[in-house]
Amino acid sequence: MTATTDPAATPATGPVAAEDRRGLFLWLWRGYLSRHWRLLAVAMVLMAIEGGSLGLFASMMKPMFDEIFVAGRTDALWIVGVVVMGIFIVRAVTSMSQRVLMTTIRERTAARIRADLLSHLMRLDGGWHQSHPPGYLIERVQGDVNAINQIWSTIVTGAGRDLTSVVALFAVALSVDWKWTLVALIGIPVLVLPSFLAQKYVRRRARASREIAARMSTRLDEVFHGLAPIKLNGLEGYQSDRYGQLIRQRVRAETRAATGQAAIPSMIDIMTGLGFLGVLFYGGAEIIAGDKTVGQFMAFFTAMSLAFEPLRRLGNISGQWQAAAASIERMRMIFAARPTLTSPARPRPAPQGAPEIALDDVRLAYGDLPVLRGASFTAAAGKTTALVGASGAGKSTVFNLLTRLVDPQSGEITIGGVPTRAMSLEELRGMISVVTQDALLFDESIRDNILLGRTDVSDAQLREVLDAAHVSDFLPRLANGLDSPAGPRGSALSGGQRQRVAIARALLRDTPVLLLDEATSALDTRSEAVVQEALERLSEGRTTLVIAHRLSTVQGADSIVVMDQGQAVDQGSHAELLARGGLYADLHALQFRDAEKE
């Protein structure tokens, strides 16, 4: 199956339509924020009280100067003092409360987005993941979610607190003198075009920065998973230089994005400076003439001064939104990608017991490269069938088809007479256990790697599995026994130990179908003997398919399928295939000669 070409599955590289830009926050609201609307409503009320308190404080400047400092009224001193103290107490309580609420909502939202994103990513097809490396996806789950999480909370805070502050403070300014207010805002028309250009620039730079961050995560993922070959080939300097280039690109992109973001509040600074200059000349003349009082001027001056900071924050929001919009675009595109390998609408029940497995004229190509060219064979129920042949013959592809990691372009695969496409994915994969050459272990304890989240396993069952897989043989040598960490990808264990843990996992699953892909090829002779014994015990009573390059390991199989260039060219027992001659006899003779030379 070819990798998906759905445009929704590719990262954003250019601007999206205007209606999509307008819908980005709506998508975030409908998908995640709306479920917290009650807490958000309470938080915004508290923000409004916090923001409105600044307007009340500014309005107290007039009685403070006119009644106390100019008229000298001592009774007004206590009234104004108590009111101002009350304003700051209210502001402190509302500020702390809304911050706690917003943090709660923000963290819950981020957790939900990450969980949904990871769940969705794990359900996408293998072809999609081939074109989207792990580092890229890690950056989407971590970096992009952080960017989105910061901006929506900033927008809500701006709407709830800063916008209320600006409205309240301008109301005070207008109540003093509407002409002074107009003079203070004289620089606003100058801001329109530069602000628009700055927003477009920030969005482009932010998009570039997020893409570079994804490439950096991909590079780190490759380096940390390839430390051994890097050391053996002396590639430390080479890899450091490659990562250094990405770092320098990220620095340039972030600096340019920050320049664009900083330009918007800086323009507000210039506007504010022009406004103050105009008010100073226009209003100062009225105060000198006695048309206005000092208290009126101080109330106006305080209101405009206090409006300065929330105005800057509101101006900065547009730049931050442009930066976060690039992340939201990519997030939406990932969620828009859909798996093509899905369960049927009305699935048929899975067969019971150890089933027969059959391939009938199965054909599969990756792009223009044919992998299976009409493969047909049958694996008997409850028996062991081996797949042998040269590399590239299609053996591993058969396993991918059986588990529906890919689907064929034509032909049919049945398990117990039921087509694999007719079963639900959950039931199909639930009846198959796979043990591969590179046993995948997680960076958890050995116990967790075997149980894989199951809580219905008794101690007696676990001991039986550990003994059967020969895991019990090496547990006493580990510091914490079964609770010892396996290390990243099982690196704390030897190859043989990892294989035995994987076999114990398969034994515990107790599925009717077992797939063994070169399960002992990377082991030394002693480990291979132990693991082979465990595999034989695991295969009992199951329909088992084995991939092996060393024919000596499959001579005892009930049936051997010989594959060549995507076709099953022969099938029979070891003795039958040798007696018939052909490809299997040639492979056996070649390996026998190589063994003699060794």
SEKOL-32034 format. One record per residue (C-alpha): x, z, y; residue in three letters. Coordinates in pm, whole numbers, plus 50000, padded with zeros to 5 digits. Layout:
BEGIN
XZYALA;...
END
This chain:
BEGIN
500005000050000MET;501334991050342THR;501795016450616ALA;498825019450848THR;498724997551154THR;495845015751315ASP;496705018551687PRO;495365053851680ALA;498205063051448ALA;500955052551690THR;502295074051973PRO;501255066252327ALA;503815045052509THR;501805032852807GLY;499035043953042PRO;495535048152905VAL;492325035953062ALA;490925054853359ALA;487835066053167GLU;490125080352895ASP;492095099753154ARG;488885114453289ARG;487815123652939GLY;490995142252838LEU;489875176152966PHE;486345169752837LEU;487795163552489TRP;489705196452513LEU;486615214952635TRP;484245201752370ARG;486705205852087GLY;488155240052162TYR;487445257552491LEU;483645256752469SER;483685281352179ARG;485135307552420HIS;482775300052710TRP;481505335752739ARG;484995350252779LEU;485895321753012LEU;482825328953227ALA;483785365753257VAL;487385356453337ALA;486285331853608MET;484005357953769VAL;486955381953780LEU;489155354153924MET;486545346854190ALA;486475383554289ILE;490295384154297GLU;490435352254505GLY;487625362554740GLY;489355395554813SER;491985376555011LEU;489315363455248GLY;487985398755297LEU;491515411355364PHE;492125384155624ALA;488845392555796SER;490015428855832MET;492835417356063MET;490435413256358LYS;489165449556364PRO;492665461956279MET;494185446156590PHE;491215446556830ASP;489745480756746GLU;492815500456639ILE;495965485656799PHE;494385473157123VAL;491355496157180ALA;493035526257018GLY;490015538356817ARG;491195564756568THR;487855565656383ASP;488255528756301ALA;491695536456154LEU;490225554555853TRP;487455529155798ILE;489795499255805VAL;492415517555595GLY;489935527155322VAL;488465491955310VAL;491925476055284VAL;492925500655009MET;489695493054824GLY;490385455854850ILE;493765459754682PHE;492375482554409ILE;489665457054326VAL;492265429354334ARG;494565448454095ALA;491805455853840VAL;490355420753841THR;493815404753827SER;494865424653520MET;491545420053343SER;491375382253390GLN;494995378153278ARG;494305396952955VAL;491175375952892LEU;492935343152969MET;495865351952743THR;493445359952460THR;491595326952504ILE;494815307152544ARG;496435320752229GLU;493275316852020ARG;492875281152142THR;496505272252069ALA;496235287451721ALA;493075267151650ARG;494585234551776ILE;497765239551570ARG;495795248351257ALA;493485218151298ASP;496385195051374LEU;498405206151072LEU;495355203650845SER;494665168550973HIS;498295157450939LEU;498465168950578MET;495455147350493ARG;496855115050639LEU;498275089050401ASP;501905086450298GLY;502185053050480GLY;501295069850809TRP;503925096650756HIS;506575070450678GLN;506255057751034SER;506055092551189HIS;509095114051097PRO;508815151951051PRO;510625159851376GLY;508125139051572TYR;505215157651412LEU;506845191751465ILE;507105183951836GLU;503435173951842ARG;502345206551676VAL;504645228851881GLN;505705212652209GLY;502575192752290ASP;500245221452210VAL;502295244152437ASN;502075218852721ALA;498315215252678ILE;497805252552651ASN;499635259552974GLN;497865233353182ILE;494255241153091TRP;494765277953170SER;496425268053498THR;493475245453583ILE;490935272553503VAL;492895298253702THR;493145273753990GLY;489405267253983ALA;488465303753943GLY;490995321854161ARG;492955298454386ASP;490035276054485LEU;487925306954563THR;490805321054767SER;491145288954967VAL;487375286555028VAL;487135323155136ALA;490185320655361LEU;488995288455524PHE;485605304855576ALA;487365332455770VAL;489345306555966ALA;486185286856049LEU;484395318556156SER;487165324756409VAL;487295289456549ASP;486385256556383TRP;488575237056625LYS;491645257356528TRP;490845249956162THR;490675212456226LEU;493995213656407VAL;495525232956113ALA;494385205655872LEU;495615176556082ILE;498285166855825GLY;495915161655528ILE;495415123755569PRO;499175119655553VAL;499185134655201LEU;496775110855025VAL;498945080554937LEU;502205099654867PRO;500295124154645SER;498725095554446PHE;502105078754393LEU;503715111854295ALA;501055118054029GLN;501605084053865LYS;505355089653869TYR;505055124253709VAL;502855110653430ARG;505375083653340ARG;508305107753345ARG;506435134253146ALA;505495108952878ARG;509135098052848ALA;510275134452828SER;507835142652545ARG;508985112252346GLU;512625122452387ILE;511705157752277ALA;510165143051961ALA;513355123451888ARG;515395155151940MET;513255173851687SER;513645145151441THR;517415145451484ARG;517575183151427LEU;515395180151117ASP;517735153750973GLU;520885173451060VAL;519705206350909PHE;518495189450592HIS;521715169650561GLY;524375195750634LEU;526185190350303ALA;526775152650344PRO;527595158050713ILE;530345182550619LYS;531635161650329LEU;531895130250543ASN;533255147450852GLY;530265137351064LEU;529995168751277GLU;531365151751589GLY;529315120251534TYR;526055139251495GLN;526885161651793SER;527435130852011ASP;524135115351900ARG;522255147351978TYR;524175150752304GLY;522915116652415GLN;519335127752357LEU;519995160052547ILE;521265140452848ARG;518235117452835GLN;515935147752819ARG;517685164053116VAL;517255132453325ARG;513595128353226ALA;512745165053289GLU;514585164853624THR;512695134053739ARG;509365148453624ALA;510135181353803ALA;511035161754119THR;507645144854114GLY;505825177554047GLN;507705195454325ALA;506945167454573ALA;503215175354587ILE;503415212254693PRO;506325202954922SER;504065178455104MET;501535206655140ILE;504305227255300ASP;504895199655555ILE;501155196855623MET;500905234555670THR;503875234855908GLY;502285207456122LEU;499015226456125GLY;500595259256233PHE;502525241756506LEU;499305226456641GLY;497385259456623VAL;500215278256793LEU;500155255157094PHE;496365250557109TYR;495315286157019GLY;498145303257207GLY;496975287857531ALA;493435301557472GLU;494745336757405ILE;496875336157721ILE;493815324357914ALA;491755353457768GLY;489305330957580ASP;490375345257243LYS;491555379957138THR;494755389056957VAL;492635401656667GLY;490945367856633GLN;494295350156629PHE;495725374556369MET;492665370456146ALA;493045332556167PHE;496815333956124PHE;496525357455823THR;493835335855660ALA;495895304055698MET;499085321755585SER;497415335655274LEU;495845301555201ALA;499335286555193PHE;500295299054843GLU;497025290954658PRO;497085256754825LEU;500565250854689ARG;499455261554341ARG;496415238754358LEU;498645210154469GLY;501015217054183ASN;498135215353931ILE;497805177853972SER;501465172953883GLY;501215196553587GLN;498055178853470TRP;499835145453471GLN;502575160553255ALA;500115176053009ALA;497885145052997ALA;500605126452807ALA;500535153652540SER;496735153352519ILE;496765115352479GLU;499095117852180ARG;497065146352034MET;493865126252053ARG;495555096351893MET;496755117251601ILE;493275131551550PHE;491895096151571ALA;494065084851276ALA;492075085150954ARG;493255086250591PRO;492365056050380THR;492785075050051LEU;489585095350041THR;487115108849789SER;484085086949707PRO;480725096249858ALA;479325104149511ARG;482285113649291PRO;482085113748913ARG;483015146048733PRO;486555148648598ALA;486965146048220PRO;487375177748015GLN;490375185247792GLY;493545164947755ALA;492465129547850PRO;493675094647764GLU;495355076648054ILE;495115038748085ALA;496395012748330LEU;494684978748318ASP;496374949648500ASP;497454971648791VAL;499094954049087ARG;500664969949393LEU;502864957249673ALA;504444974649972TYR;504094948050239GLY;505654916450093ASP;507504935649822LEU;505654935649485PRO;506204967849288VAL;503724965049000LEU;502834930248869ARG;499924935648634GLY;501084967148451ALA;498944976848151SER;499485004747897PHE;497745034647742THR;498965070747713ALA;497225087747419ALA;495255119647480ALA;497235151347414GLY;500435131847338LYS;503725126147518THR;504335091347655THR;507685082147809ALA;508275055648076LEU;511725039748060VAL;513375010448235GLY;515845001548504ALA;515615015648858SER;512914997249053GLY;510874988948744ALA;507865007948886GLY;507975040448687LYS;507645064648981SER;504995042249136THR;502845048448828VAL;502965085648902PHE;502005079549265ASN;499045058849151LEU;497865084948900LEU;497805111649171THR;496385087049428ARG;499215090749675LEU;498675052949688VAL;495975029749554ASP;496594996249383PRO;495544963449539GLN;493914953449210SER;493454965848856GLY;492084998948735GLU;493525032848639ILE;491395055848427THR;491835091648313ILE;489595100948025GLY;487645068848086GLY;486915077948450VAL;488515056048720PRO;490775076348947THR;489025062049252ARG;485675074849121ALA;486825111249115MET;487185134249414SER;490795138149525LEU;490585175749480GLU;489425173249117GLU;491855145149035LEU;494915163249165ARG;493615196049029GLY;493945182748672MET;497575171148714ILE;500825190748731SER;504045173848842VAL;507625185148780VAL;510255163348948THR;514035161848958GLN;514075177949303ASP;511805207749250ALA;510225215349586LEU;510375252449660LEU;509305268849984PHE;511305293950186ASP;509395322850034GLU;509895346449743SER;510075333549386ILE;506775351049319ARG;505075332749607ASP;506555299449492ASN;504975304049149ILE;501605318349255LEU;501135294649554LEU;498505317049707GLY;496605325349387ARG;495305360849367THR;493565358749027ASP;496745360748816VAL;497275392948620SER;500725408248563ASP;500445399748192ALA;499735362948269GLN;502635361548511LEU;505045377348261ARG;503955352547995GLU;504605323248228VAL;507975337048337LEU;509075341247975ASP;507835306847868ALA;509655289648156ALA;512825310548101HIS;512595324148456VAL;512895359148311SER;516405350348192ASP;517915349848543PHE;515645374148733LEU;517735405148642PRO;520725389248819ARG;518845386949148LEU;518855416149391ALA;515075417949429ASN;514075401149106GLY;510835381849136LEU;510605390649506ASP;513985375249589SER;513825347449849PRO;514165311949717ALA;515755300750045GLY;514975269050243PRO;513935242549988ARG;515045266249714GLY;518695266149828SER;519245302349717ALA;518765291649352LEU;520735268349127SER;519295235049015GLY;518365248748674GLY;516745279448825GLN;514695258349064ARG;513485236848776GLN;512445267248576ARG;510475280948874VAL;508745247048906ALA;507915247548534ILE;506495282848564ALA;504315270248850ARG;503075241548632ALA;502425265048339LEU;500335287348562LEU;498295257648685ARG;497485250048319ASP;496315214548387THR;495435189348112PRO;497815162648249VAL;501535167348303LEU;503875143448485LEU;507625148748440LEU;509845127748669ASP;513525130148568GLU;513025167748537ALA;516425174348372THR;518625145748495SER;520505166248756ALA;521285195948530LEU;524365205248333ASP;524195205247953THR;523485242447916ARG;520785243148186SER;519285211148051GLU;518855226447705ALA;517035256847847VAL;514825236048079VAL;514095210547805GLN;512855238347578GLU;510595250947857ALA;509285215647917LEU;508475210947549GLU;506515243147554ARG;504765231647873LEU;503805198147716SER;502005213047418GLU;498345203047410GLY;498615182147727ARG;498665144947801THR;502245141747921THR;503965112648093LEU;507745114548122VAL;510075093548334ILE;513655093848206ALA;516735072448248HIS;518575089647962ARG;516895076947649LEU;518265105947446SER;515775129147621THR;512695108847519VAL;513485098247164GLN;511035124147034GLY;508155111547252ALA;505005100547066ASP;505115067347251SER;507595049947480ILE;506535024147740VAL;509274999947844VAL;508904987848202MET;510644958648366ASP;509994943348710GLN;506644960348753GLY;505274953048407GLN;504944972148079ALA;506804947947852VAL;506764968647530ASP;505375000747382GLN;505975019947062GLY;507925048646907SER;511695051146937HIS;512195037546583ALA;509675009146632GLU;511254997746957LEU;514754998046809LEU;513554978446508ALA;511924951846729ARG;515014947146943GLY;514364935947299GLY;514924954347625LEU;514674989847486TYR;517224982447213ALA;519544967547478ASP;519194998347701LEU;519795021447405HIS;522905002447298ALA;524255002547654LEU;523755040047696GLN;525225046647351PHE;528395027447443ARG;528635046047776ASP;528275079247595ALA;531065069947353GLU;533365060947642LYS;532675094447807GLU;
END
